[in-house]
Every structure is written in C-alpha cells, then in structure tokens.
Amino acid sequence: MTSTVSAPSATTTTSPAKGLVCRACGAEYPLVAQHACYECFGPLEVAYDQAALARVTRADIESGPQNIWRYAALLPAGQDPATRVTLDPGLTPLVSAPALAAAVGLRAPLYVKDDSANPTHSFKDRVVSVALTAARGLGFTRFACASTGNLANSVAAHAARAGAPSIVFIPHDLEQGKIITTAVYGGELVAIEGSYDDVNRLCGELVETDEFEDTAFVNVNVRPFYAEGSKTLGYEVAEQLGWRIPAQVVIPMASGELLTKVDKAFSELVEIGLAEAPEGGWTVFGAQSAGCNPIATALQKGTDEIIPVKPTGIAKSLNIGDPAAGAYAIEAVKRTGGWMDYADDDEIRAGIRLLAETTGIFAETAGGTTVAVLKKLVESGKLDPEKETVVYNTGEGLKTLDAVAGQVGPTHTIKPSLKGAREAGLLG
C-alpha cells in the first residue's frame, strides 16, 4: 500500500495521544478501534498527553508542510510521513468578505473559511486523512464509511490514492454529482434504500461481522480518530489570523461534531499557549437546515434532549436526523454564549447566491445554510455585528447544482451579431 508522503516537520514522530476516554463517564481505554464506551455506551474521544502538546511551538508548525500535517504534533496519528494515507488536504483559503459583511449587517471583519478548496472539495478530506492513517496503523486493509456524499467522495479517493479497496454506503437519493464523484474512483459504492440514519445503522451492524473485521469504517469503529481531523479547521483559522482566535464562528451542523472539534481546537491552542483568545472568549454558533434541525430545535426549546427527525430538504450533506454529537454541540454553544438557528430551502438557496455574489465562492447547500443562518443571527441580535466573525464553508457548489439550477442561467440569449447584441440592450 502506498500513500502521499509529506515533507517532515521539525516536530516529534511520536503521537501525543495517550488513549481514548468516554465523553460521558470518563472511562479510559487504549488507542484501539473502538468508538463507544463499554461502561455507559457514551462516545469516545482521543485523550492527549498535555505535556507533549505543550512542547509544540509556532515555529514547529510554521516549518511544516503546507497542509494539515503541519499540525501532526497535535493529532493522534500521522507523525511519521511514511505512515500517512492522505491527499494532503488543508491550508485552505481564509477569505476576507467585506461585501458579504455589509450585506448581512456586520460592521466588523468577516471571513469565510473556504474548505471547498480541498482535494475532493470538502472538509471531509481532513477527517479521512487522519482516520485512515490511524486505521492503517491499527492494521486495517479496507476502508469504508456511511455517508451523505462528501465523506463517500473522500474515502473513495483516499483509498484509490493508497491502492486499497474501499466500500462506501450512501442513501439512494443523494445528489447525482456526489454519486458520480464517488463512483469515479473505482471502489464499491452501495446505495441504501433509506435515510442516512438507516445507512449508519447498517454500517454499525456490518462492522461487527467477521466479513468486515479487516474494514475501517471511518465514522464508526475509528470515529474517535476521524473526529480529531476536524480540529485542523480551528488550528488553521487561528494561524491564518496571526495566532489568535476569532471572536465569533458560525459552523454548519450535521452530527454536531465539527462544531465541537473546532471549539476543542481553540481551547487546546489557548491552553498550550499557541494562540491568543479574544477578550471575553470566543462564541460558537451552529447552523442547520429546517429540514433536519434536531440540535437547533433542542437548544431553542431549552432542553438537552435531542429528538431524532426524518430529514427532508435540499441540504442533504446536513441530513443526519439522529446526530451523535448533538448534545456536545449544545454544550459548546451554551458554554461560549452562542446560539443555533436554521434555514429553509429558499433561504439556503438565497444564502448560496449571496455568498457567490459577494465573495466569488460557490458553496454547496451546507455553505448556503451557514450564510443564511449568519444573516438570521445578525438580524435577531444573537450575533454581535461589532465583533470579528468567521463562517465555515465546508463544500463545493458544483456537487449540488440542482439546488440553484432553476434560479440562475443566461441573462441574455442572442444571435451572433451586433444587431442581436444591440436588440438585447448590450450596446446601450
């Protein structure tokens, strides 16, 4: 098996991860392929040697490769470049967005973290690179996932680059663009007649079978490692802002894990002295689609109980009706004094167009959701228009063309002549 090898950084080749810990009861486990606690069935996450993290310097990071592996000393796997299964994602643009700020009523600087610039055009390349690198170290030989589309693209692409077999499972009614951009890599692609939650449930059963004992499901049995890849979105924003944390961030939510890990990244950087927190701390906001909004609904109702829903609407990449990290996303938002809101399909389409027209960034429906919710948060007074804000665009609009296909097109159709141009009003 081969993989892309990045230039080594000046940091150690030893992982700072010391084990897994239950987010609910605190039970500890070794670094193995396990995602749920045997004591309380709570989710597991990676625990780190804080002394090892504290030895990392800005100079170490800045001398590293121009991708997520510059943060290898803060991640659970991939310290040795030869071990990486990766497309080398990361260091995507942090785009200044003054026109978008003016359009939504912000008076402080606004930035868009544009992760559509990753190799398979979504942030999932980050989590997959970390998860599959860990999976290879644990001895897995086949790669798999349950996906709403972007993750399927990334797992199939990583497997192709590494020369490994893959099998990915998706809902049968995904956008055609995401189906094609998974199938093209040549792995097995299994469409399930059901929702993402049905797909995820099946994968949870498959992982327990003998036939799949050599298979790493990135968001099931190696999920703790997978989730840590999202932290690089927090690390990069802080570094790109000159090693400081933005005052406010708006993050799309499906499982809720991306939001929790960006918040965790900020906390880690401040704790080990790599980044400066804004006065009064940072505030985290979450964005969901109205067609699948169980996390935002629970927060707005003042409860931590998340009631699963059957997803609808155009934001399919956010359509997780039973979000695994929803309660932890609520905790992060409450702790930082933030809020959550949601947008309907028309508002999402408007968000896609507004982002494109003001920044030149064409986002998929998740990005449209985030921009639409940003606008609502400003209008409702939940988000401070006088504080620096970063919004996250997690995917490429070319994957969800159907969302706006009926709303945009040629402004003129003319004959190939000056007369045709004149009659269309193009010559004054």
N, C-alpha and C positions, 0 to 999 in steps of 0.2 A: 504494500500500500504506500502511495506517495502523497505528499501534500505540499502546498506552497510553503516555502521557508522564508521567514522574515529575517532581516538583519538583527543580530542580537543587541540588546541594550546593555547598559553598564550595571544593571541590577542583578541580583542573585538568580540562580537557576533552580532554587528551592521554593516550593509553593508555601505561601504564608497560611494556607488553610490547615486547620488542625483537626477538623471533624465536622459532623453535622449536628445541628441542635434543633429541637422542636420549637416552633414559634409559639406554641400554645402552652406546653407544660415545662419546657426547658430540658427535657431528657436529651442525653448526648449519645451520639453514635459515631463510628468511624467513617472515613470517606469512602463510602461504597455506593452502589447503585440502589438507592432507597429514597423514596420521596414522602413516605408517611410514617408517623411515629407509631411504634408498636404499643406504646402505653395508652395514648389517647386518640390516635388516628389524626393528630394535627399535622400540618405541613412542616417539612424540614427545610432548613436553610443552612448555608455554609457558615461555620464559625471560624474566626481567624485568630492567629497569634498577634496580639496588638503590638507587641514589641517588634515583630518583623515588619508590620505595616509602618511603624514609626520610623524605621530606618530608611524608608524611601524618601528621596529628595526630588525637588522640582527638576534639578539638573539631570537626575537619572531618567526621569520621564521625557524631558525635552530632548535628550540624546538618543532616544529610542526610535523605532520605526514609525513611519507616517501612517499608522493605523491603530487599531485597538490594542495591539500588543505592546505599545509604549507603556501601557498600564499593567503589564503582566505581573509585576511585583505586588499588585493589589488584587489579583484574580486567583481563582482556585486551581487553575491548570494553564499549561502553555508557556511556562517559564523557559523551557528549552525549545528553541525554534524548531528543532528537528522533530518534535513530537506533535506539532500543530496540524490539525485538519481545518483548513481555513481558506477563505477567499480574501483575507486581509482587509476586512471592512473597517470603516471608521474614519475619523478626522473629516467628517462631512461638513459642509458649509454652515456657519452661523451667520445668517443673512440679516443685515440691518434693514428694517422695514418701516421707514418713516411714513410712507403713504398709507400703508395699512393701519398704522397707529392713528393717523389723522382720521381715517375712515371710520374707525370704531370708537374714537373719542379718547384715545390715550395721549397724554402730553409728555410723558417720559419716554425714553428709548424703548423700542420694541424690536425683538429679534425673532427670527424663525430658524430653529434648528432643523435643517432640511436633510432628513435621512433617506430621501429618495435617491440620493447620490451614491448609495451603497451598491455593491456588485449586482445583487438581484433586486435592487431598487426598493428595499425596505429595511427597517431597523432589525429585522429578524436575522440578518447576516451576523450581527453581533452575538446574539444569544446562541445561534447554531455553532459558530466557530468555537465558543467556549465549551458548549455542551459536548460536541463531537470530539474535541481534543481530550476532554475528560473521559469520554466514553472509550476512545481508543486506548487510553492509559489503563482503563478498567478491563480491557480485553474483549470488548465488543467488536464484531466484524461486519455487522449490517446496521444501517441507520434508518430510522423511521420517525413518524410523527402523526399526530392528529392535527388538522389544520383548517383554518378558514381561508387559506390561499397563500398568503405571503410566506408563512413558515414552510409550506409544501415546496414552494419555489426554492427556498434557501437550502433545505435539507437535500433535495434532489441535486441541486447544483454542487453543494459541498461533496456529496458522495461521488458525483461524476469527476470532480477535480481529484479526489483522493483515490479513485479507482476502486471504490467499494460499492456493493449493492445497496439499493435503497428501496423502501416500500412506504409510501405515504398515503394517508387516508383523509378524504375530504367529503364534505356534504355534496350531494349530486348536483345541487343547484347553484354552485359558485359561478362567479363571472367567468365568461369564456376566456378572457385574457389570462386569468390566473390558472385556469386549467391547462391552456396551451403552454404557458411559461413554466409549468412543472413538467408536463409530459415530454417536452423537447429534450430534457436531459437524459432520457432513456431508462429511467428506473421504473419500478412498478408503481402505478397510480390507481388507487382503489376508491371509486365513488360510492358513497353510502347513501341509501335512500332514507334520509333523516337529517336532523339538525346537527350542528357542531357538537352539541352535548351528547347526542347519540353516538357520534363518531368517537368522541373522547371516552365514552363509557366502554365501547367495544375495544378500544386500544388498551384500556385498563385491564380488560379481561384477557386480551391476547398476550400481554406481557407476562402473564402468569403461566402460560402454556410452555411445554417442552419445545415446541416448534419455534418459539420466539426467544429462547433463552440466550441466543447469541446476538439479539437485536436490541440496540439502544433507542428507545423512544425518547426523543429529546425533551418532550414536555410531560413525560410520565416517569420512567424509572431513573432518568438522570436529570430530572427537573431542578433540583437544587443548584446544579452547576449551570444549567441553562439560564435560570433566572438571574444569576450573577452577571451574565453578559450585558444585561440592561444597564448596569451601573455605569458602563462606559459612556452612556449618553449624558450622565451627570458629570463625570470626570471631564469630558471634552468641553462642555459648556463652561465649566469653571475655568479651565485652562485658556479657552478662547477669549474669555472676558478678563484675562490677566490675573488668573488665580484668585478669583472672587466669585461668590455665589450670587446669582441674581435674586432680586427681592421677591419676584413672583414668577411662577411657572404654571403653564396650562398644558395638561397631558391627557391624551385620549385614553379611555379605559375599555378593555375587553374583560380580561380576567382581573384587572386591577394591579397586576404585578409590576408593570412598567412604572407606574406611579410610585409604588413603594420602593422600588430599587433606585430610582433617581433620587428620591428623598434620602435613602440609605447612603448613596454615593456622596451627597452633600455633607451628611453627618460625618462620614469617615474622613473626608478631606479636611474638614474643620478640626476634628478631634486629633488628627495626626499632624496638624499644623501646615498643611499644603495649601489651603485656601482660606480666605477671609470671609466670614459671614457678614451679611448686611446688618446695619444697626436694627435691633429688634428681631433679627432672624429672617428666614425666608418663609414664603407662604405658598402652599401647594393647592392647585385647583384641578379638578377632574372633569372630563368631558365624555358624555355618552350620547348615543343615538336614542331618540324617543322610541324607536322600535325595539330597543334592548337596553333598558336603563335600570336594572335592579339595584345597582350600587348607589346611583344618584337618588333614586326613589327612597331607599332606606335612610340615607343621610337627611334628606329633606323632611322625612317623617319623624326624625329624631330617634331612630332605632338602629341597633347594630345587627338586627335580624334581616338577612337578605333573602327575599322570597324569589325563587327561580321563576323565570318567564320563558315563554316561547318566542324566540326572536323573529322580528319582521323588519322590513325597511331595507334601504339601499346600502347601508353601511355594514356590509357582510363581514368585513375584517374585524368588526367590533361585536359581532353577534355571538357572544357567549352568555347564554341565559342563566347558567349556574356558575358564577365567577369564583374561582378558587381562592383568590386573594382579596375578594371584595371587602371583608371585614378589616383587613390590614390597610387597605386603601382609605377606608373611612377613618381609621385611627390616625393615619398620617395627615389627612386633611384637617381633622379636628385639632390635632396637636399643633399644627402650624397656623391655625386660624383661617383656613381656606374654606372652599365651598365646592359643590358639584352642581352641574346643570346638564341639560340635554337638548338636542335639536332635532326637529322633524326633517323629513326628506327634503322638503322645499328649502328649509333653512340650510341644510347640508349642501345642496346644490348651489345656493347663493354663496355659501362660505368658500366652496371650491373656486367659483368665479371671482369672488372678491380677492382671494389670495393670489390668483393668477394675474388679475388685472393690476394689482398694486405691487407685486414683487417679482413677477415672472416665474413663479413656482407653480407647477401644475400638480396638485395633490390628489391622491385618491380620496375616497369618501371619509376615511378616518381624519384626514387633514381638514377636509371641509367641516367635519363635526367640530374639531378643535377651534377653528376660526369662528364658526357660528356661536359656539359657547363663549369664546372670548368676548364677542360683541354683547352677548346677553349679560355676562358678568359685569362688564363696564356699565351697561345701561341700568342694571339693578343696584349698582353701588357696592357689589361684593368685592370687586377687584379695584384697587386704588389706581386711578389714572395718572397719578404723580410718581409712581414707582416703576423702575425698570422691570420689564417683563420679557420672558422667553416662552414662545409657544413651540410645540413639537409637531412637525410633520413627519409621519412615520412611513409614508409610502408614496409611490409614483402614480400619477393620474392616468397614465396610459393603461394601467391594469383595470381601471373601472370607467372606461369610456362611456358605457351605457348611461351612467349617472347624469351626464350633461349632453349626451348626443342629440337629444331633441331640443336643446336650448341654444346651441351655437352652430354656426355654419357660415357659408359665404355671405358677406354683406351685400355683394352685387354679383350678378351673373350677366355677362355682356358678350357681344360679338367681338371678334378680334380686330377692331378697327377704331380709329379716332372718333368716328361717328358714334360707335357704341359707347365709348368712354364718355363722350360729351352728353349723350342722352341719359346716361346714368348719373350725371352731375359730377363726374370726376375731374372735369376741366373748368369748373367754375360756371 
